[in-house]
Amino acid sequence: MFNDTSWDWDIGRRLIADTDEWKDRFEWIEEPYVSPDGEKIAAIIRNEDAEFSVCENGTTWENTFDKIWRLRFCPDNRLTGLVSDMGEWTVAVDGAAWENRYEFMWDPRISPDGMNIAAAAQKGMRCLPVVNDVPWETDFLSMTNLTQGQDGKNVAAVVQTIQVSEGDIFKFQEGCYSLAVDGKVWDRNFVNVWNIGFSQDGTQVAAEVRTSLYDYTIAVNGVPWNETFNSVWKPQFNPEDGSVTAPVRIGGTWTLARNGIPIWDRKFVQLWHHIYSPDGKKLAAIVAPEFGQWTVAVDGKPWHRIFGDLVTDAVFSPDGNRVACIGKTDGAWKIAVDGIAWNESFDMVWQPVFSPDSRHLAAKTEKNGSFAVYVDGQPLKESFGALWNPAFSPDGEKILVRGIGNGADKGKYWRHVISLNDIAS
């Protein structure tokens, strides 16, 4: 989450809006969204004239639209949505629509700092990305997997470069897909192209590719690895040295490869969703040592803690020394950190968040229809009817809780800053 020292980190509980009042004002209200700093809550609404707008902290946007969807706050707390105006689609930011219009738009992407917004668009039955209201000059037959670089300025997408009819299997096998990066298409076509990864500086791009019906590998800047595999998963660039790694399947088992060469001695039934520590010195992945057994492996060594259903949302701490994840066994969800699961089980949990100093871990949880924030395995006193992920202050001494209350507070959205010392006591 994007933290800013300019946010209000004064300890206390502050009412932002009573969302139950909105129900009497509007014919239709969709689910609400909350800004990262907790100062705003917004929802798509429809008025008596069947026009769509957004209600933010009780005030509606001045502009109305035919339809609005994918309402989201940027990390810098601006509010965005895809909007239809007179049958044409564009992006609206804080109620102001982009100038360019399209037949349709989908798959909006927002950079981690919130400064760059991209979306896929269709115009003249052709597809193209649009970045900050500037469309690419090149368009394509079809387009998928729109992906931003680290700063959001660089954009890539899987594109169809050759027209092929439904029954022309031979042309399909020759390769009709490639990757377009900032408007320029790779020189080589592939049978398929999938998930995309950017280098830290945005100058290099890697993607999963299929070179034939049966051969999979990773292509970097359009050049495939020399080695092919039974299957591959999404590549990642090492933040430290710029090398490319990806999970690969060899002879029925999975391992991790760097630049095409396996680097982990141990093989797994499954290995995917690998992540680097911020400094690039450590590498973790979700693995299955045996069928139906899921855990996390760090630098090739799996945790002893096993989950029977799945493991997801693994995340490194800022200092790179700790890893947390979500695990599920027999329908019960848990948070695990450094191979040890919290005692409490939940009906649902969300990706945990480390404090900036890496000492504390917090997570949004759900149990028996009620939501709560847990910190280091212990619940905060208050429960909620709706809740958003917690955020730590930049100094790591406080936590921001954003939620809609229960009981007497039903429908009321509160912003609450709590000292970690108070939680410990």
NUVOKE-225323 format. One line per field, with one value per residue (C-alpha): residue in one letter; x, y, z. Coordinates in steps of 0.02 Angstrom, whole numbers, m for minus. Layout:
% NUVOKE-225323
rest	a	...
x	X	...
y	Y	...
z	Z	...
***
This chain:
% NUVOKE-225323
rest	m	f	n	d	t	s	w	d	w	d	i	g	r	r	l	i	a	d	t	d	e	w	k	d	r	f	e	w	i	e	e	p	y	v	s	p	d	g	e	k	i	a	a	i	i	r	n	e	d	a	e	f	s	v	c	e	n	g	t	t	w	e	n	t	f	d	k	i	w	r	l	r	f	c	p	d	n	r	l	t	g	l	v	s	d	m	g	e	w	t	v	a	v	d	g	a	a	w	e	n	r	y	e	f	m	w	d	p	r	i	s	p	d	g	m	n	i	a	a	a	a	q	k	g	m	r	c	l	p	v	v	n	d	v	p	w	e	t	d	f	l	s	m	t	n	l	t	q	g	q	d	g	k	n	v	a	a	v	v	q	t	i	q	v	s	e	g	d	i	f	k	f	q	e	g	c	y	s	l	a	v	d	g	k	v	w	d	r	n	f	v	n	v	w	n	i	g	f	s	q	d	g	t	q	v	a	a	e	v	r	t	s	l	y	d	y	t	i	a	v	n	g	v	p	w	n	e	t	f	n	s	v	w	k	p	q	f	n	p	e	d	g	s	v	t	a	p	v	r	i	g	g	t	w	t	l	a	r	n	g	i	p	i	w	d	r	k	f	v	q	l	w	h	h	i	y	s	p	d	g	k	k	l	a	a	i	v	a	p	e	f	g	q	w	t	v	a	v	d	g	k	p	w	h	r	i	f	g	d	l	v	t	d	a	v	f	s	p	d	g	n	r	v	a	c	i	g	k	t	d	g	a	w	k	i	a	v	d	g	i	a	w	n	e	s	f	d	m	v	w	q	p	v	f	s	p	d	s	r	h	l	a	a	k	t	e	k	n	g	s	f	a	v	y	v	d	g	q	p	l	k	e	s	f	g	a	l	w	n	p	a	f	s	p	d	g	e	k	i	l	v	r	g	i	g	n	g	a	d	k	g	k	y	w	r	h	v	i	s	l	n	d	i	a	s
x	0	58	96	124	188	59	m83	m168	m82	m154	m219	m408	m571	m657	m824	m808	m983	m1146	m1175	m1348	m1408	m1361	m1493	m1631	m1556	m1521	m1616	m1463	m1301	m1158	m1023	m917	m730	m614	m459	m290	m276	m451	m516	m641	m775	m862	m989	m1069	m1249	m1396	m1520	m1706	m1666	m1571	m1407	m1250	m1131	m1022	m1061	m903	m917	m1100	m1069	m1101	m991	m1052	m1051	m1169	m1143	m1235	m1140	m991	m891	m723	m726	m558	m452	m274	m133	m124	m309	m383	m542	m554	m684	m727	m874	m991	m1042	m1166	m1124	m935	m814	m670	m589	m647	m531	m616	m767	m674	m676	m529	m543	m527	m676	m686	m811	m766	m634	m580	m438	m384	m211	m141	44	102	122	m48	25	0	m164	m181	m328	m368	m481	m572	m591	m644	m654	m466	m383	m251	m188	m220	m99	m148	m274	m142	m182	m48	m27	m29	m186	m215	m339	m350	m260	m245	m136	m113	34	121	304	358	324	175	253	296	154	150	11	m10	m71	m131	m24	m95	m277	m328	m497	m570	m531	m357	m259	m102	m84	m119	22	142	116	m5	33	171	205	189	291	254	180	321	290	422	499	448	275	227	86	36	99	40	93	215	353	449	623	638	686	553	679	663	511	488	337	277	273	229	344	245	93	200	349	346	481	515	552	652	638	571	711	660	770	869	783	601	491	328	255	307	234	254	435	511	665	787	794	978	1057	920	920	754	680	523	444	469	401	526	474	317	391	422	575	640	750	859	891	834	943	866	934	840	901	731	585	400	231	190	286	217	190	374	425	588	635	648	839	831	939	801	673	511	376	215	252	173	304	175	6	m123	11	44	172	302	482	617	773	717	684	501	421	371	196	83	m92	m212	m314	m204	m77	m90	m42	137	229	405	436	520	688	675	698	518	382	195	54	m126	m159	m317	m354	m526	m608	m525	m411	m255	m114	61	224	399	323	214	25	m74	m185	m349	m441	m557	m693	m588	m426	m340	m157	m63	33	203	249	389	512	458	422	232	105	m78	m221	m404	m507	m687	m775	m961	m1004	m903	m739	m591	m408	m280	m106	29	m107	m212	m379	m415	m564	m682	m773	m850	m987	m863	m676	m527	m346	m252	m102	46	113	281	367	285	214	30	m99	m241	m406	m542	m712	m901	m969	m1089	m1235	m1263	m1128	m1211	m1179	m1058	m885	m747	m564	m468	m282	m220	m52	33	81	m104	m133	9	m58
y	0	177	267	455	558	690	576	614	498	579	443	438	386	500	481	512	471	382	272	218	395	369	233	361	477	362	230	118	104	m15	m75	63	91	181	287	226	370	330	506	460	330	320	214	210	274	291	434	445	492	327	423	355	454	430	480	524	567	609	724	668	703	851	745	600	455	316	188	176	24	m27	114	118	237	269	250	441	444	502	412	330	234	177	281	279	451	455	274	302	244	332	351	475	538	626	650	728	620	596	683	530	411	228	93	5	7	m125	m187	m21	m18	106	128	103	291	326	445	337	258	138	42	m69	7	m41	78	34	m148	m141	m147	m34	26	203	280	441	480	454	305	204	244	57	m48	m236	m374	m424	m384	m463	m459	m270	m242	m88	m69	m24	162	139	237	80	m31	m201	m313	m479	m443	m541	m498	m616	m639	m821	m902	m1019	m1175	m1131	m1235	m1239	m1051	m1045	m1169	m1060	m922	m776	m688	m577	m444	m257	m143	44	24	m80	m264	m398	m462	m642	m723	m866	m993	m907	m770	m751	m666	m522	m457	m292	m255	m128	13	m35	m59	m249	m362	m550	m659	m839	m905	m1064	m1098	m1250	m1346	m1437	m1324	m1182	m1060	m879	m743	m590	m438	m553	m681	m851	m948	m1087	m1215	m1268	m1349	m1443	m1283	m1118	m985	m797	m732	m605	m494	m500	m323	m348	m410	m402	m589	m673	m817	m921	m1081	m1220	m1396	m1532	m1715	m1695	m1593	m1407	m1307	m1130	m1080	m927	m880	m1055	m1152	m1234	m1155	m1246	m1422	m1480	m1517	m1495	m1558	m1375	m1210	m1039	m858	m831	m664	m574	m485	m297	m307	m459	m567	m690	m782	m862	m961	m1054	m1240	m1412	m1536	m1675	m1683	m1589	m1512	m1326	m1214	m1079	m1113	m981	m1001	m1178	m1234	m1267	m1225	m1368	m1293	m1373	m1324	m1447	m1335	m1193	m1057	m883	m699	m727	m566	m520	m399	m234	m293	m456	m566	m623	m699	m707	m789	m850	m1037	m1141	m1316	m1399	m1232	m1140	m993	m944	m817	m891	m799	m874	m1048	m1027	m1004	m891	m988	m915	m984	m878	m892	m777	m677	m549	m524	m478	m315	m292	m136	m31	m94	m275	m309	m319	m403	m354	m426	m402	m554	m616	m736	m769	m624	m497	m416	m377	m325	m442	m382	m511	m641	m538	m455	m271	m242	m172	m276	m209	m240	m194	m171	m124	m178	m97	16	52	228	267	257	88	145	163	73	144	48	91	12	26	m13	m141	m119	64	111	17	106	230	234	269	311	252	275	164	159	m11	17	23	m140	m226	m169
z	0	m39	124	136	280	231	288	453	578	735	849	857	776	651	561	374	309	349	197	257	219	37	19	41	m89	m235	m332	m347	m247	m284	m163	m86	m105	14	m24	39	163	229	200	64	35	m133	m227	m399	m390	m509	m492	m534	m713	m736	m746	m663	m555	m401	m223	m128	57	26	m123	m302	m451	m555	m714	m748	m869	m959	m857	m738	m689	m612	m485	m395	m293	m351	m226	m225	m172	m337	m388	m559	m657	m833	m895	m1044	m1110	m1254	m1295	m1299	m1165	m1078	m907	m776	m639	m493	m605	m752	m909	m1025	m1192	m1304	m1328	m1380	m1425	m1263	m1126	m1001	m889	m810	m730	m604	m563	m382	m360	m440	m569	m724	m779	m925	m998	m1145	m1278	m1437	m1583	m1760	m1703	m1666	m1495	m1418	m1249	m1188	m1062	m973	m1111	m1248	m1363	m1448	m1632	m1670	m1649	m1660	m1704	m1520	m1359	m1185	m1028	m1020	m901	m832	m788	m612	m633	m749	m892	m992	m1049	m1135	m1200	m1289	m1466	m1616	m1766	m1899	m1948	m1933	m1959	m1829	m1928	m1990	m1866	m1971	m1977	m1790	m1758	m1856	m1727	m1733	m1568	m1503	m1372	m1401	m1287	m1290	m1464	m1540	m1577	m1549	m1710	m1675	m1668	m1552	m1540	m1377	m1263	m1082	m920	m932	m818	m827	m763	m623	m742	m871	m1011	m1024	m1038	m1019	m1050	m1052	m1231	m1323	m1470	m1530	m1472	m1344	m1304	m1178	m1128	m1078	m1205	m1151	m1264	m1399	m1387	m1314	m1196	m1281	m1169	m1185	m1053	m1028	m956	m875	m761	m753	m764	m645	m656	m512	m438	m395	m557	m690	m727	m770	m671	m696	m632	m761	m778	m823	m837	m733	m590	m563	m515	m534	m681	m710	m891	m939	m816	m659	m499	m362	m322	m259	m374	m330	m387	m418	m404	m448	m394	m356	m279	m240	m81	m109	m124	m239	m125	m78	m182	m122	m210	m174	m191	m173	m107	m127	m211	m105	8	m8	74	39	m10	20	m85	m125	55	95	260	372	390	259	201	120	5	m56	m17	m93	m73	m17	25	83	226	180	251	153	306	329	221	256	161	168	187	181	247	250	212	356	316	413	409	415	437	432	426	581	568	682	803	741	589	481	350	240	251	139	96	255	271	354	449	371	503	465	650	638	526	505	403	364	416	409	528	550	437	537	488	600	592	671	716	753	778	900	855	877	989	857	725	565	439	300	310	202	218	363	334	446	472	391	562	597	763	714	609	505	511	384	410	413	586	657	775	822	696	553	389	467	391	517	497	650	689	830	920	915	1096	1140	1045	1138	1307
***
